[in-house]
């Protein structure tokens, strides 16, 4: 069914006839009559009983007018929604595990406070997974570690993470005196922090002999405490780890210890929800910089 035909049908019923409907719709009467006939042909039923110039709804017509009211109202709502500059509806956000756990709680709370008409859906994954989900339309935006594909996405700065290597308490200085641990504890391939650790090894002319793959930072830290290997992670993750006395933190060089997290969305797909979230991230960065200067 064509929405225009439904709107003409609705107007004929509500105004009481072809003539008044044509006047209201600013169409010639013959056009209104033709569109009603087309709708009847499309549905395969008669919608009106015709008595001279008078029209009476058939049972099928009575049934259709209720649906027409709802469909037209829904179409108007949809038009208003896509033209409305206010954030509303479902916002599908992706984030890396560490970002979701450490950085996002306050940001999400503020977003919900400002925009209660938005339903937020959060999905975690590595940057490759999140970028793929953006390109297939499964996500609206995501927070990922750089680098990203500049040709496919637009981006805005979000956070800068300081990276550290963690080992069990009492572990000898890592990287000094040619001491390089053999086992790393990391997320699966595609994690940017795993890549940073592998690059750290490569810069020292070696590679880890074994990788234990886990899917949460607290599991990784538990394995570190058990002396199963070392891990590289954002220093901010340690703020939520209660057994800090059981680990040792090893700093990287100034050229190795910073990774930017950016807020990305597909090119040409910016929405009021994306812009509202970007604004809150921007305010958070400004407030953080102000605190550091004090």
C-alpha positions in Angstrom: 0.0 0.0 0.0 1.1 3.5 -0.9 1.1 6.0 2.0 -0.2 8.7 -0.4 -3.2 6.5 -1.3 -3.9 5.8 2.4 -3.7 9.5 3.2 -6.2 10.3 0.3 -8.5 7.5 1.5 -8.3 8.8 5.1 -9.1 12.4 3.9 -12.1 11.2 1.9 -13.5 9.4 4.9 -12.8 12.2 7.4 -14.1 15.1 5.1 -17.1 13.1 4.0 -16.6 12.9 0.2 -14.4 13.3 -2.9 -15.1 17.0 -3.4 -14.1 18.2 0.1 -11.1 15.8 0.1 -9.9 17.2 -3.2 -10.2 20.8 -1.8 -8.3 19.9 1.4 -5.6 18.0 -0.5 -5.4 20.6 -3.3 -5.9 17.9 -5.9 -8.4 17.7 -8.8 -11.4 15.4 -8.1 -10.5 13.0 -10.8 -7.1 12.4 -9.3 -8.6 11.6 -5.9 -11.1 9.2 -7.5 -8.3 7.5 -9.5 -6.2 7.1 -6.4 -9.1 5.5 -4.4 -9.7 3.1 -7.3 -6.0 2.2 -7.3 -6.1 1.5 -3.6 -9.1 -0.8 -4.0 -7.4 -2.6 -6.9 -4.3 -3.0 -4.8 -6.2 -4.5 -1.9 -8.7 -6.5 -4.1 -11.7 -5.2 -2.1 -14.3 -2.3 -2.4 -13.8 0.3 0.2 -16.9 2.4 -0.5 -20.5 1.7 -1.4 -21.4 4.4 -4.0 -24.9 5.9 -4.1 -24.7 8.6 -6.7 -22.3 11.2 -5.3 -22.6 9.8 -1.7 -20.0 7.3 -0.4 -20.5 4.9 2.5 -17.7 2.7 3.9 -17.9 -1.0 3.3 -17.0 -3.4 6.1 -13.5 -3.6 4.6 -13.4 0.2 4.5 -14.3 0.5 8.2 -11.5 -2.0 8.9 -9.0 -0.2 6.8 -9.6 3.3 8.2 -8.4 2.2 11.7 -5.2 0.9 10.2 -4.8 4.0 8.0 -5.0 6.2 11.1 -2.3 4.2 12.8 0.0 3.9 9.8 -0.2 7.6 8.9 0.4 8.6 12.5 3.4 6.2 12.6 4.7 7.7 9.4 4.4 11.2 10.8 6.2 10.1 13.9 9.0 8.6 11.8 9.3 11.8 9.8 9.5 13.9 12.9 12.0 11.6 14.5 14.5 11.7 11.6 14.1 15.5 11.3 14.3 16.1 15.0 17.7 17.5 16.3 17.0 16.0 19.7 18.8 12.8 20.6 16.1 10.0 20.9 15.6 6.3 20.2 18.2 3.5 20.3 21.9 4.4 20.4 24.2 1.4 19.8 27.6 2.1 21.2 30.7 -0.1 21.0 33.8 0.1 23.3 36.9 -1.8 24.2 36.8 -3.8 27.4 39.0 -1.4 29.5 37.1 1.6 28.2 33.7 0.2 29.1 34.8 -0.8 32.5 36.9 2.2 33.6 36.2 5.2 31.4 32.5 4.9 30.5 30.4 4.6 33.7 30.4 8.4 34.5 30.0 9.3 30.8 27.1 7.0 30.3 25.4 8.2 33.5 25.7 11.8 32.3 24.4 10.9 28.9 21.4 9.1 30.4 20.7 12.1 32.7 20.7 14.6 29.8 18.9 12.4 27.2 16.4 10.1 28.9 14.6 9.6 25.6 17.7 7.6 24.3 17.9 3.9 24.9 21.6 3.0 25.1 22.9 -0.4 24.1 26.6 -1.2 24.8 28.7 -3.8 23.1 32.4 -4.6 23.8 35.1 -5.9 21.5 38.4 -5.2 20.0 38.9 -2.3 17.5 38.7 -4.6 14.5 35.4 -6.2 15.7 33.9 -2.8 16.5 35.0 -1.2 13.2 33.4 -4.1 11.3 30.2 -3.7 13.3 30.1 0.0 12.4 30.5 -0.7 8.7 27.7 -3.3 8.7 25.4 -1.0 10.5 25.3 -3.0 13.7 26.7 -0.1 15.8 26.2 3.7 15.6 29.5 4.7 17.1 32.4 3.2 19.0 35.4 3.9 21.3 38.6 2.3 19.9 42.3 2.7 20.2 44.1 4.3 17.3 45.1 3.8 14.5 41.8 3.6 12.6 41.0 3.6 8.9 40.8 7.3 8.1 39.0 6.8 4.8 36.0 5.0 6.4 35.4 6.7 9.7 35.2 10.1 11.3 36.6 10.5 14.7 36.9 12.7 17.8 39.5 12.5 20.6 38.2 10.7 23.8 40.9 9.5 26.2 44.7 9.0 26.3 45.7 5.8 28.1 49.0 5.4 29.9 50.2 1.8 29.3 52.2 -0.2 31.8 53.5 -3.8 32.0 52.4 -5.7 35.1 54.0 -8.7 36.7 53.8 -10.5 40.0 55.1 -8.7 43.1 58.9 -8.9 43.5 59.4 -9.5 39.7 62.8 -8.3 38.5 62.8 -5.1 36.4 61.4 -6.0 33.0 63.4 -5.0 29.9 66.5 -4.2 31.9 69.6 -6.4 32.0 68.2 -8.2 29.0 65.4 -9.8 31.2 62.5 -10.5 28.9 59.7 -12.7 30.2 58.7 -15.6 27.9 54.9 -15.7 28.4 52.4 -12.9 27.9 48.8 -12.8 29.1 46.6 -10.9 26.7 43.4 -10.6 24.8 43.0 -12.4 21.4 44.6 -11.0 18.3 43.1 -7.7 17.3 43.6 -6.1 20.7 45.7 -2.9 20.3 47.4 -3.4 23.7 48.5 -6.9 22.8 49.9 -5.4 19.6 51.8 -2.8 21.7 53.3 -5.5 23.8 54.3 -7.5 20.8 55.9 -4.4 19.4 57.7 -3.8 22.7 59.2 -7.3 22.4 60.1 -6.7 18.7 61.9 -3.5 19.6 64.1 -5.5 21.9 64.9 -8.2 19.2 62.7 -11.0 20.5 59.1 -12.3 20.7 57.2 -14.0 23.4 57.3 -17.8 23.3 53.8 -18.2 24.6 50.6 -16.2 24.8 47.7 -17.0 27.3 44.5 -15.5 25.8 41.8 -14.3 28.2 38.7 -12.1 27.8 38.9 -9.9 30.9 41.5 -7.7 32.6 40.7 -9.0 36.0 41.3 -12.6 34.8 44.6 -11.4 33.3 45.6 -9.8 36.5 44.7 -13.0 38.4 47.1 -14.9 36.2 49.8 -12.3 36.6 49.5 -12.7 40.4 49.8 -16.4 39.9 53.2 -15.8 38.1 51.9 -17.3 34.8 53.3 -14.4 32.8 53.2 -10.6 32.3 50.5 -8.3 30.8 50.4 -4.9 29.2 47.3 -2.8 30.0 46.1 0.7 30.6 47.2 2.0 34.0 43.7 3.1 34.7 42.6 -0.6 34.9 44.6 -1.0 38.1 42.3 1.5 40.0 39.7 -1.3 40.2 42.1 -4.1 41.2 42.0 -4.7 44.9 45.2 -6.9 45.2 47.6 -4.2 44.2 50.2 -5.4 46.7 50.5 -8.7 44.8 51.6 -7.1 41.5 54.5 -5.0 40.3 54.1 -2.2 37.8 56.8 -1.7 35.1 56.8 1.6 33.2 57.5 1.8 29.4 59.5 4.5 27.7 57.8 7.8 26.9 57.6 6.8 23.2 55.8 3.5 24.1 53.5 4.3 27.0 50.7 6.4 25.3 47.8 5.2 23.2 44.9 7.5 22.2 41.3 6.2 22.4 39.1 7.9 19.9 35.3 8.1 19.3 34.5 7.0 15.8 31.4 6.7 13.6 31.0 5.8 9.9 31.6 8.7 7.5 28.4 10.5 6.6 26.5 8.8 9.5 26.7 11.4 12.2 23.4 11.7 14.2 22.1 13.9 17.0 22.9 11.0 19.4 26.5 10.7 18.1 27.0 14.5 18.4 25.5 14.6 21.9 27.9 11.8 23.1 30.9 13.5 21.5 30.0 16.7 23.3 30.0 14.9 26.7 33.4 13.3 25.9 34.8 16.7 25.0 33.5 18.3 28.2 35.2 15.4 30.1 38.5 16.0 28.5 38.3 19.7 29.2 37.5 19.1 32.9 40.3 16.5 33.2 42.8 19.0 31.7 41.6 21.7 34.2 42.1 19.4 37.2 45.7 18.5 36.0 46.6 22.2 35.8 45.6 22.9 39.4 
